[in-house]
Amino acid sequence: MPAFRAAVCQMAVDENKGANLACAREMLREAAGSGCRLAVLPEMFNCPYDHAFFAAFAEEYPQGETTSFLSTAARDTGMTVVGGSIPEKDGERLYNTCYVYGPDGRLLGRHRKLHLFDVELEGMTFRESDTFSPGTETGVFDTPVGRLGVAVCFDVRFPEFLLTQTLMGAEIIVVPAAFNTVTGPAHWELLLRARAVDNQVWVLAASPARRERDRYVSHGHSLVVDPWGRVVADAGTGETVLTVTIDPALTRDIRARLPVLNARRPGLYRLA
């Protein structure tokens, strides 16, 4: 796979779903206009990250407005589109779900967030499990730009999970996320760089833009990290489309020169 352009869309998320989809559409068009073949949207890009909105904004697949939008946007722009995440309704359950569409508008995969954000931090308490159920699958998909792993926000804190994705062939891991202004400054860049180094993969992490008036304030700072752990691009806190060149040859070169994955001794590791 030759090098290609990719975009991370850091958009502000409003209480109006239609406005959110319109914003995402313009950002995806901008990415395509910059020659990108892959674009990533943030966690809950169509819905405020707030329990008060999750059920009301939830959609069933394949009838949902947002998944129809993603399919059309991918086809119209000719890109592989990682649709951040949305609240998905399946029977009586809700999931925090990422849909991935190919440039022909076809669904390539769906990842339901595995690890739910249940925390009690200084200044904030949040329990995703009050609303969402956890997914059960590993979220690795073949796409025209290579094999992608998807980790939604809190998923990135679990190195065994991302290692599993890497061992399943992922060379790029995308992280739609909504870290907040407590965990973000402390752990966001640290975790993304660590996972890139651990697995010698490209990491593309998409956050909503920061809006101080929101009850849940996102950290922003969407990042692209290369397989050596270098931050290639940082979006800051405002709305922007971050574009970078992804070179899969760098992954192969680093893995050949520093063969960490080949040196593993899993028979000695004791994982519960």
Secondary structure, DSSP 8 states (H G I E B T S, - for coil): ---EEEEEEE----S-HHHHHHHHHHHHHHHHHTTEEEEE--TTTTS-SSHHHHHHH-B-TTT-HHHHHHHHHHHHHTSEEE---EEEEETTEEEEEEEEE-TTS-EEEEEE-SS--EEEETTEEEEGGGT-----S--EEEETTEEEEE--GGGGG-HHHHHHHHHTT-SEEEEE---BTTHIIIIIHHHHHHHHHHHT-EEEEE-----TTSSS-B----EEE-TTS-EEEE--SS-EEEEEEE-HHHHHHHHHHS-TTTT--GGG----
